[in-house]
């Protein structure tokens, strides 16, 4: 990387036989006008925006009963209150990552953070289930822009392997930090609408600071924007997530089948479009790279196993064990807070354990942790959950540290935002499927305790599959 606004990998080679000129000499005047990135400032702002995005994402986990009551949301539609944001994230992450690399990571970051603030405030004023869901979907789209561009900005600001390791570790820790602080903040505010207003204001502040402090970077490619790819990939994921959300009320219903068929058809068209595009949104050749597959599989199974279960657990704690929203948030803080601490310290393992093996260990610890929770809900004892929350929290910390590092290491540096968007796309597809699967399993049992135990077994089994899969996917030499 250079200190210009364009990645060094995109600069033209010198045509002469002499010494290669510096990037500054070959950059255009507009590129030279871009100030060099400030590493500390870039890390602080991208981490803060990521934390706010995750706080907004997790807000409904503890406010779901109050929000559903205020909006008169029937039980059959409450999954939309949770899955609105993942739908927007899954649909736009890959698109946002590709746009950020080509047209400016700072530009996408600021626009996404600003849009997150506006849409979160609008969600606070929603009067119906569908208005709130639309606001949540828009929040997901805005979060996609800032999350995908964040890692691209970090790769540009931290060009050395050691710097990148530290930066992605801190950024991953703030993923856990947002998950940890969000429920506590929202639970501490008596009114859920006020909580959304506070989160929206925080996002707007970060957007203003980002516009003033961040340096632009991009990796422009030859060819036109891949609009055809965006117009097929986004709707394909919208159809898939909508099918997964509706499926909890019956997988054999006509709307679910039609949405799944549309998702498959559009995905097929997307593959054809990408094979023919001069500047594809995602290079399909990456699917032959084991590290890229490990990154994608890690994101998918994190959503399926980890996010799927822990998105459902707060509702169980409130409805089956009678905990208040604040006590629920504090209990969740044990898991997410440990994940934050572990993710910050995980870089110390990097010289001994690869990111791929950290993923495998993280999934294994999650599986062990959730299995120790068996029987706790049926016994009506929240204290029996504590050991499992500790073990699973350590596992989640390893996952959150390794996933962003693997995302940028599995693609060329010039396509870091695209790599981040691809991995996080799989993560939030997995979370939508995981939430729908967990709710369907837990509510179909004879009692909350029995349903939770089945969900725990499924989460552990998915984690075991993930540990084996990412542990065996390695680069060929």
N, C-alpha and C positions, 0 to 999 in steps of 0.2 A: 504494500500500500504506500501511497505517497501522501503528501500533505496538500494536494490539490483537491478539487471537488470531484475528480474522476479517479476511479480505481486504476492502479498502475497496470493491471493486466489488460486494460483496454487501450493503452497508449500505443501508437504506431511505432514499429521498429525503425531504426535509422537505416537509410538506404546506402550509406557510405561504409567503407571498410574501417574507418577510424574508431575511436572510442565512442561508446554509446552515450548519447546525450542524456541528461537527467530528465525526469518526468516534467519538471518545471519548464525546461526548455521546449519540450514538445507539446505542452498543454496550450490550449487556446487562451486568449486574454480573459475571456469570461471565466474559464476554469482557474486561471491564476488569481483572479479577483476574489475567489472564495477563500475565506480565512482558514488557516489550519485548524483541525478539530482540537478541542480541549478535552483530553481523556476523562479527567475527573468530573467535569461538568456534564459531559455526554453520558457517563455512567449514572450520575445522580438523577438526571432528568428522565432517562429511559427507564430506570428502575422505579422512580416515583410514579411515572405514568402507568407502568405495568402493575404496580401495587394497586393503584386506583381502579384500573380495569378489572383486576381480580376481585377487589372489594365490591365493585358493582355487580360482578358476575355472581358472587356468593350471597349477596344481600337477601334474596328471597328465601334462602335456606332456613333462616330463623324467623322471617316475617310472613312465611306462607300462610299460616292460619289467619292472621290479621288481614293480610292483603286479600285473601280469598273472601273473607267475610265482608270487607269494605267494597269489593267489586262484585259481590254476589256471584262468585265463580262456583259452578257446580263441581263436585268431586271429579267427574269425568274430564273436565277441562283444566284441572289444576296443573297437569303436567306441562301445559303451555306456559304457565307462569315461570317454570324452571327452564324449559327448553327454548324459549324465545331467543335468548342471547347466544347459546350454542349454535342455533340455526344460522344466525347472522355471521358468527365466527366461521363456521364450517364452510359456508357458501363463498366467503370473500377472502379468506386468509391467503390462499394461493394466488388469487388475482392481485391482491394488495401487495404481496411480496414481489411479484414480477413487475408491477408498476413502480414500486419503490426503487428497484434496481435500475430500471430504465429511465425514470423521469424525476427521481430525487427522493432519497430516503427522508431527509428533513421535511420536505414538502408533504409527504404522506403522513409522517409522524405528527406534525402540527395539525394538519387537517383532521386526522383521526382523533387526536386528543380533544380538539375543539368540538368536533361532532359528538364525542362521548359526553362532554359536559352538557351540551344543549339537549341531547336526547334523554339523558338521565333526569334533568330538570323537567322535561316534558312528561316523563314517566311518573313523576311525583304528582302531576295534575290529572292523570288519567282517571276517568270516571267509569269505564267499563273494562271487562276482561280483554276484549279485542284491542282497545286503544292501548292498554298496558302492554299487551303482547307485542303489538306493532312497535311500541317504544323500545321494548327489550330486544326485538330483532334488529332495530336500528342501532342500539347500543352494541350489539354483537358485531355489526358491520364496521362501526367506528373503532371498536377494540381490535378488529382484524388489521386495520390500517396501522395502528400504533404498535401492536405487538410484532407484526411481520417486519416493519421498518426498524424497530429497535435493535435487533441483532445485526442488521446491515450497518446501522450507525456505529455499533460497537466494534464490528470487524474493521471498519475504516479508522476508528479512533485508536484501536489497539492492534497494530499490525503484526506484533511479534507473538509467537506461540505462548510465551509465559504471560504476556499481558492479556491475551485473548482468554486464556484459562481463568485468570482472576476475574475478568469482566463478566464472562458467561456464568461463572459461579455466583457472583454477587447478584446478577440479573435473575438467575434461577432461584436464588434465595428470596428475592422479593416477590416471585410468584407465590411461594409459600407464605411470605409475610402478608401479602394481600388477602390470601385465604384465611390467615390467622386473625388479622385485625378486623376484616370486614364484618363478620358476624358479631364480634364484641362491640364495635362501634354502632352498628345498627341496633343491637340489643340494648345498648345503653341509652338510645334515643327513644322516648316514649312513642312517638308517632312515626310510622314507616314512611310517610310522605316527607316529613322533615329530614329523615335520614337520606333519602334520595336527593333532596335539595343540597345537603352538605356534600355528598359525593360529587354531584354535578359541579358545584362551585370549585371543589378541589381540582377536578379535571380542567376547568377553564383556567385556573391559575397556572397549572403546569403547561398548558398550551401557550399562554402568553410568554412564559419564561423560555419555552423551547423556541419560539419564533425569534426571540432576542438573542439567544445564547448558542444555539447549535449551528454547526457548519454543514453545508450541503455536501452530499456525495452521491454519485451515481455510476452506473456501468453501462452506458448507452451501447446498443447493438445496432447492426445494420438491419433494415427492413421495417415494415409497418407494424404498429401495435397488433397483438394477437387478439383482435376483438371477437373473432369467431370462436376462439378457445374460451374466452371469458363468458360469451353468451351461451355456450353449451355446458361448461363446467359448473358455473354458479347455479343454474336451474336444476341440473342433475343432483347437486347436493341438497338444494332446497326440497326437491321431491323425496329424496332419501330420508332426510331428517323428519319431514312431515309424516312420512309413512311410519317411521320408528315411533314417533310421538302418538299417532293415532292407533298404532298397533296394540297398545296396552288395553284397549277396549275390545279387541278381537282382531286376530291376524287374517281371518278369512273373509273379512268384509270387502266389498267392491272398491271403496275409496283407497284402502290400503294397497290392494292388488294393482290398481291403476297407477298409483304413485310409484310403487316399486318398478313397474314396467316402464314408466316414463324415465325413472332414474337410470335403469339399465340401457335404454335406448339412447338417451342423451350422453351417457358415459361412452357408449360405442362411437357415437358421432364425434365426441371430443377426441378420442384416440385417433380417428381418421384425420381430423383437422390438424392435430399436433404433428402427425407424420408429414403433412404437406406444408406446414407453415415455415416461412423463412426464418422467423424469430418466434419460436414456440414459447408459450407461457411456461412450460416445463419440458425439458429435454427428456424424452422417453428412454433414452439410453441410460439415464440414471437408475432406472429400475433394474439394471443388470449389475449395479454396484452394491455389494453386500452391506457396506456401511450405510448407504442411503436406505436400503431395505430395513436395516436394524433401527435406524432413526425413525422411519415411518411406523414400523411395527411397535417400537417403544411408545410412540405417541398414541397409537390406536389402543393398545392394551392398558396404558395409563388411564385413558378415558373409560374403557370398558370395565376394568377391575377396580381402580382406585377412586376415580371421580364418581363413577356410577354408584358405588356403595356409600361413599362419604357425603354425597349429595342427598341421599335418602336417610342417613342416620339421624340428622337433627329432627326430622319429622317424627321418627320413631321415639326419640327421647322425649319429645313434648307430648305426643299422643298416647304412647304406651306407658311411659314412666312418669308422666306428669311434670316434667321439668319446665321451668320458665324459659322464655327466650334468652335471657341473660345467662342463666345457668347452663343452658344448652351451648351457648357461644363459648363460655369459659371451658366447658369440657372439650369442645372442638379445638380450642386454643392449645390444649396440651398436645394434640396430634400435629396441628399446623405449625405451632411454635417450635416444636422439636425439628420439624422439617426445615424451618427457616435456619436454625442454628447449624444443623448438619450440612445443609447446602452451602452455607458460608465456609465451612471448614473442609468440604469435600475436595477442594483443590490440592490439599496436602496429600491426597491419595493418588493424584494423577500420575506421578512418576512410578508408582508401583502397580496401580490398577487402571486399565484403560476405561474409557467412557462406556464402551460396550459391556465390559464386565461389571462396572458399577451399576448399569441398568439391571443386569441379571441378579446381582445381589439385592438391589432395591426391590425388585419384584418378589424375590424369595422372602425377604423380611416382611413385606406387606402380607403375603400369604400366611406366614407364621402368625403375624399379629392378629389378623382377623379370625383365625381359627381359635385363638385363645379367648375370643369374645363369645364363643358358642354357649348358649344357655343363659347369658346375662339378662337379656330382655325378658325371657320367660320367667326368670326368678325375680324380676322386678328390681334388680340391683345394678345401679349405674357404676358402683365401685368395682364390680367385676370387669368392667370395660377398660379400666385404667392400664393394666399391663399391655393389653393389645394395642391401645392407642399409642403407648410409648414405642413399642417395636415397629408398628406400622408408620409412626412418625419418622423414625430413623430411615426406614425404607423410602418413604416419600421424599425425604431430603436428598437421598442419593439419586433418585429419579429426576428431581427438579434441577440438580446440578449437572447431571450427565446429558440430559436431553438437549438443552440449548447448545452445548459444546459439540455434541455429535451432529446436530443439525447443520452447523456451519462447517464442520470438518468433512462432512460427507458430500459437499458440493464445491465447485471452484469458488475462490474467495469473492470473485466478481458477482456471484449469484447468491450471496449469503442471505439476503432478504427472502429470495425465492425458496431456499432451503428451509429457512425458518417457517415460512408460510406453509410449505408442504407438510412438514412434520406436525405443526399445530393444527392443520386441517384434519389430519388423521386423529389427533388427540380429541378434537371436539366432535368429530363424527362418532368416535368411541364413547364420548361422554353422553351424547344423546341416546345412543343405543344402550349404554350401561344404565342410565337413569330409567329408561323405559323397561328394560329387562328386570331391573331390581324391583321396581314398583309392581310389575306384573307378577313376579314370583312372590313377593312379600304379601300382596293383597289377596292372592289366591289360596293361601293357607288357612287353616281353621282358626288360628290365633296369631296375634302380632309376634309372639315369641317364636312360634314355629316358622312363620314366614321369614323372620329375620335370620333364623338359623340356616334356612335353605339359601337365602341370599348370601350369607357368609361363606357357605360351602362353594357356591358358584364363583364368588369373587376370588377365593383362594385358588380354585381350579384354573381360572383365567390367568391369575398371576403366575402359576406354575408353568402353564403353556408359554407365557411370555418370557419367563426366565430361561427356559430351554431354547426358545427360538432365537432371542437376541444373543444368547451365549454361544450359539453355533454359527451365526452369520459373521464371517470374518473375511477380510480382504485376501484375495489370492495373490501370491507373490511369484 
